[in-house]
Amino acid sequence: MNVEVAVRAQAALGEGATWDAAAARLVWVDILGARVHTFTPATGGRTVTATGQHVGAAKPRTAGGLVVNLRDGVGLYDARGAFSWLHREPVPGRRANDAAVAPDGALWAGTMRYDEAPGGGSLARYGPDGAVTPVPWSMSVSNGIGWSSDGRRMYVVDSPTRRIDVCDVHSGEPLPTGRRPFAVVEEGAGWPDGLTVDAEDGVWVALWDGGALRRYTPDGVLDRIVPLPVPRPTACAFGGADLTDLYVTTAHRGATPGAPLSGSLLVLPGAGRGVVQPAFAG
């Protein structure tokens, strides 16, 4: 596959690629740089918003603006850029990490310890009204989250386990059940990070320290490996007018000098076909 540079940058920890269908733009963050970035492919336009603290993810809202997973909790930017807290809960030594919006419009947001201590992370569901439902799972580095096209399966990553897990979603129930391994990344191939689910229910995952993307079939069978010119890809999302371009965020922190594109936003034109991602209903 052809890999191109969408935005040349040196993001310390680029993350959270998300296609904002309403605005026809790609939203991503630099966690350690405490910034939210947007990129509009049709015009080349870019924006950068400083959040004032480490930001794990930013997702579109149905009312306009963004919901952000921050070090001290989950916050909201309205369409004019004004900020307010949806849920503030600072925990010393802990920061936000990846997040995703479920088919019902709720935000699922993860955390991790700065020292990556085992069991120090968390995952929780944030309703549009701010109601929080913690997930009673042991998590260390809560990472990629996604759903099957019918909304009946939820995928989650806790990176140190080297697994993508899958669980069952039940109508009317806030939390999924039956968490179990879906796919395992073997030792030496990197660590599973952010993920996205395509229109055929294939699961794409970025491999931190693996320098590649992988695609797994709905049955968990590895069917594609896409090498990348960076050692630390972090997340991926389909975007563009027809949702066939696969965008990849990357990290500059800890990258080798021989990988000058580390920290840039990459794109793989025509890599597959994605689905429109829901916006946060709050």
Phi, psi and omega in degrees: 000145178282130178248125180239164176265117176278313178223117176281123184206175174231055179299129180302315179214074176298141185201172164064039178304130182214129176271122177267096187297322183296325182258358181053051182215160177261129177251134177209169184231158164249103187303304185283338175280352178055049182220144172255128180249148168230150179219125179255105185301325185295330183243345187080004182293146180223149170226155176223128179240124176279128184265346179085348175203164184303137185235123183275331183194156175221131183229149179294153175248149179296330181274003185095155183087199187222151166255136186233138176265105188253168179307318186260010179143197182253127182238170182232134166252129177277182185297340179264357179096002178287140185253144171210159178272134169273317178206116181252124181208073181292138177232119182305134177082002183241147176224166176286155173225217188294161179207163178203157179258129182281166178303334180273004177089003177276153177263132172252118188233135182249163177224172175203160173281148175299326179273005179057032181300138178303133179075006184272356180264182181203166173219137182213155176260130179245113179286163179303334179272003180093357179295135185247131176237103179292146176268126185278053178245149170284124180228141176252301176235088181295125186227231191307140181222139177194172183228150173291165185296332178271000178073008185266349177233139177241135179253140179220151177235131165244100197309316183298342178284345185065015185246150156261124178257158176231149178215170187260135179256133183243131181303131178084353179254133184287332185243144177283168180226170172069038179300132184205160180294135175256316179206150181238132175268119186292156180300136180095349181261002182106185183240133179296136183235236181286155181220165172214156181246129184270183186291344177260013182066022170283142183254118177259135180225140175274139182251104176297131185061016176246346177059034185199164165253150172235147172240131177246141176291168178301342177269003179085016180268129177292122180234358179201136172235126181244105177295146180235156182276024179221149180278339188232068168290149188237330183198163181213154179201140175281143180205193185090172186301324181248013177058036179251354179265130182258114180268144184226125173271153184219164182245138175271331182299126177076004181282157181283151179301337181278011180235075187294345180273358179301131183097352179273163170267119181258163176216139175247096182297136176066029184286339183172211176217127179263188177234155179296127180273138180292153174265155178294130187280357181269000000 
